[in-house]
Amino acid sequence: MDTAPPTAPIAPPPAGTPTWPPTMIAVPMLVSGICNVLTALGWGSTCLLAFVGLPCLALGIVELVTYGNGASFDRRAYLDRAKLLGILAICSVLFGNVPSLVCGIVILTQLPAARTQA
């Protein structure tokens, strides 16, 4: 039996400390990533137009990976990536993904506030 010592619980950050990545950027990115993957699966279910879903699938995976690794990114690099992903999320409306359009708009409108927090 392995008797490893228990790890200490992680203490919450002090009150007033801003969280990183900002929730106003991270949550719309998560929702947009999920919607992009679901849109890609919808397009993939049509045999003749399955290739149309590939850009949505790639964008969804990148958004989900960025959401998952957001705390390990440099703050400036994270915000620059969020700007690019917000623009691409708006462009994904061309594939019929309206929720991602809304999330992209939210990301781009919240970026100035997140830059002042960084």
C-alpha positions in Angstrom: 0.0 0.0 0.0 1.2 3.5 -0.9 1.0 5.8 2.1 1.6 9.2 0.5 1.1 12.1 2.8 -2.1 14.0 2.3 -1.7 17.2 0.3 -2.7 20.5 1.9 -6.0 22.0 0.7 -5.6 24.9 -1.7 -6.5 28.1 0.1 -8.9 30.5 -1.7 -7.4 33.7 -3.0 -7.7 36.7 -0.7 -10.8 38.8 -1.0 -10.6 41.5 -3.7 -8.0 39.5 -5.7 -9.2 39.2 -9.4 -9.4 35.7 -10.8 -7.5 34.7 -13.8 -8.6 34.1 -16.5 -11.4 36.6 -16.2 -14.8 34.9 -16.0 -16.3 37.5 -18.4 -13.9 36.1 -21.1 -13.6 32.4 -20.1 -17.3 31.5 -19.8 -18.3 32.8 -23.3 -15.2 31.0 -24.7 -16.3 27.7 -23.1 -19.9 28.1 -24.4 -18.6 29.0 -27.8 -16.3 26.0 -27.9 -19.1 23.7 -26.9 -21.4 25.2 -29.5 -18.7 24.9 -32.2 -18.2 21.2 -31.5 -21.9 20.6 -31.5 -22.2 22.5 -34.8 -19.4 20.4 -36.3 -21.1 17.2 -35.2 -24.3 18.4 -36.8 -22.6 19.1 -40.1 -20.7 15.8 -39.7 -24.0 13.9 -39.6 -24.7 14.9 -43.2 -22.5 12.7 -45.3 -22.2 15.0 -48.3 -21.4 18.2 -46.3 -19.3 16.7 -43.5 -16.3 18.8 -44.6 -18.2 22.0 -43.7 -18.0 21.2 -40.0 -14.2 20.8 -39.9 -13.5 24.6 -39.3 -16.0 24.6 -36.5 -14.5 21.5 -35.0 -11.0 23.0 -35.1 -12.2 26.3 -33.6 -14.2 24.5 -30.9 -11.2 22.4 -29.9 -8.9 25.4 -29.8 -11.4 27.3 -27.7 -11.8 24.4 -25.2 -8.1 24.0 -24.9 -7.6 27.7 -24.3 -10.3 27.6 -21.7 -8.8 24.6 -20.0 -5.2 26.0 -19.9 -6.2 29.7 -19.3 -4.5 29.9 -16.0 -1.1 28.8 -17.4 -1.1 31.4 -20.2 0.7 34.7 -20.0 -2.0 37.3 -19.4 -1.2 39.3 -22.6 -1.0 36.2 -24.7 -4.3 34.9 -23.3 -6.0 38.2 -24.1 -4.5 38.3 -27.6 -5.7 34.7 -28.2 -9.2 35.6 -26.8 -9.4 38.5 -29.3 -8.6 36.2 -32.2 -11.0 33.5 -31.0 -13.7 36.1 -30.5 -13.3 37.3 -34.1 -13.4 33.7 -35.4 -16.4 32.9 -33.3 -18.2 35.7 -35.0 -17.2 34.4 -38.4 -18.5 30.9 -37.4 -22.1 32.3 -38.0 -21.4 31.5 -41.6 -21.7 27.8 -40.7 -25.0 28.4 -38.9 -23.6 28.8 -35.3 -25.6 31.7 -33.8 -24.7 31.1 -30.1 -21.0 31.3 -31.0 -21.7 34.7 -32.7 -23.2 36.0 -29.5 -20.3 34.6 -27.4 -17.8 36.2 -29.8 -19.5 39.6 -29.4 -19.5 39.2 -25.6 -15.8 38.3 -25.7 -14.8 41.3 -27.8 -16.9 43.8 -25.8 -15.4 42.5 -22.5 -11.7 42.6 -23.6 -11.1 46.2 -22.7 -12.2 45.6 -19.1 -10.1 42.4 -18.9 -7.0 44.3 -20.2 -7.3 46.8 -17.4 -7.6 43.9 -14.9 -4.5 42.3 -16.3 
